[in-house]
Structures are given as structure tokens and as C-alpha cells.
Amino acid sequence: MTKMSSLTDATLFLAQQAAPGTPPSAVPQFIFLGLMLAAMYFLMIAPQRKKQKELEKMLAAITTGDDVITTAGIYGTITNVKDDRFVVRIADNTKIEVGKAFVQAVVKKSE
């Protein structure tokens, strides 16, 4: 095959792809958009949902006596569990009430 022959073959191939004056198909654009949305779901949304479920499970399992750390970095021991908040002892004779959403992690479970 010569260089000239391969050049004309490429030209013929391109000419067969779309006739002049016909609009390009929108299907590849929709496929690309669908793939981008799927990638965004699997890379961003699904891991965040998993992390949120783990946090909710951890908060539901907190009981009196557990050592926790708050999002503000305060370490303390749970002394009372209420509907929407925890009472946390952070020092001798010092207790604070912390919203359940502000407990970041359980440091040590009570036995």
C-alpha cells in the first residue's frame, strides 16, 4: 500500500461518516453526559452516603460512659444521653451539653 493510497482511503472513510449538510447526532453527547453523571455518583455521592450511614450508626450506639471527641476537639465522657444531645463530662464538676451532630468519634467504648 502506498502513501497516496492510504491518504485516499482515509479521505473516503471520512467522507462516508457524515454527508455534508446533515446535522451531527446528539447520541454521543447524551452517552458522554450519562457517563459523567455515573462517574460523579460513584466517586462523590456514594462514598458520602456510606460515611453518613456509618456516622449515624456510631451515634446510635453511644451509651453512658463512652469517651468521645467532639468536632471542636473536646474530649469527654458521656454522662447522659438525651433525645437530641449528649451530656459530656469534660473535667471534674464540669459538664456540657453537646448536640448529637457534634460528636465526631468514639475514643473508647464503656465496658
C-alpha positions in Angstrom: 0.0 0.0 0.0 1.4 3.4 -0.9 1.2 6.6 0.9 -1.1 8.1 -1.6 -3.5 5.1 -1.3 -3.7 5.3 2.4 -4.4 9.0 2.2 -7.3 8.5 -0.2 -8.6 5.6 2.0 -8.7 8.0 5.0 -10.4 10.7 2.9 -13.0 8.2 1.7 -13.6 7.0 5.2 -14.2 10.5 6.5 -16.5 11.2 3.6 -18.6 8.2 4.4 -19.0 9.3 8.1 -21.4 12.2 7.5 -22.8 13.6 4.4 -22.4 17.3 4.0 -25.4 19.3 5.3 -26.7 16.6 7.8 -26.6 17.6 11.4 -24.4 15.5 13.7 -26.1 13.0 16.0 -26.7 14.0 19.7 -26.5 10.4 20.9 -22.7 10.5 21.7 -23.3 13.7 23.7 -26.0 12.1 25.8 -23.8 9.0 26.3 -20.9 11.2 27.5 -23.2 13.1 29.8 -24.6 9.9 31.3 -21.1 8.5 31.8 -20.1 11.8 33.6 -23.1 11.6 35.9 -22.4 8.0 36.7 -18.8 8.7 37.5 -19.8 11.6 39.7 -22.2 9.4 41.6 -19.7 6.6 42.2 -16.8 8.9 43.1 -18.6 11.6 45.2 -22.2 10.8 46.2 -22.0 7.0 47.1 -18.9 7.4 49.4 -20.5 10.3 51.2 -23.7 8.4 51.8 -21.7 5.5 53.2 -19.8 7.8 55.6 -23.1 9.4 56.7 -24.6 6.0 57.5 -21.6 4.9 59.5 -21.8 8.2 61.5 -25.5 7.7 62.2 -24.8 4.1 63.3 -22.0 5.3 65.6 -24.2 8.0 67.2 -27.0 5.5 67.8 -24.5 3.1 69.6 -23.2 5.7 72.0 -24.1 5.0 75.7 -23.3 6.4 79.1 -19.6 6.0 79.9 -18.2 6.2 76.4 -15.3 8.5 75.8 -15.9 10.8 72.8 -14.3 13.6 70.9 -16.4 16.5 69.6 -15.9 18.3 66.3 -14.4 21.2 68.3 -11.7 18.8 69.6 -13.1 18.5 73.2 -12.5 15.1 74.8 -15.0 13.9 77.4 -17.1 11.1 78.8 -20.8 10.7 78.1 -22.8 11.0 81.4 -26.3 11.2 80.0 -28.0 10.5 76.6 -30.9 12.7 75.6 -33.1 12.7 72.5 -31.1 15.3 70.6 -27.9 15.8 72.6 -25.4 14.3 75.0 -24.3 15.5 78.4 -20.5 15.2 78.4 -18.2 15.5 81.4 -15.0 17.3 80.3 -13.4 17.8 83.8 -14.3 17.3 87.4 -17.6 19.1 88.2 -17.7 20.4 84.6 -20.4 19.1 82.2 -21.5 20.4 78.9 -24.4 19.5 76.6 -23.4 18.8 73.0 -25.7 18.2 70.1 -25.5 14.7 68.7 -24.3 16.0 65.3 -21.2 17.5 67.0 -19.8 14.2 68.3 -17.0 13.3 65.8 -15.8 9.9 67.1 -15.9 7.5 70.0 -12.4 7.2 71.5 -13.2 4.3 73.9 -16.4 2.3 74.5 -17.5 1.7 78.1 -17.4 -1.8 79.2 
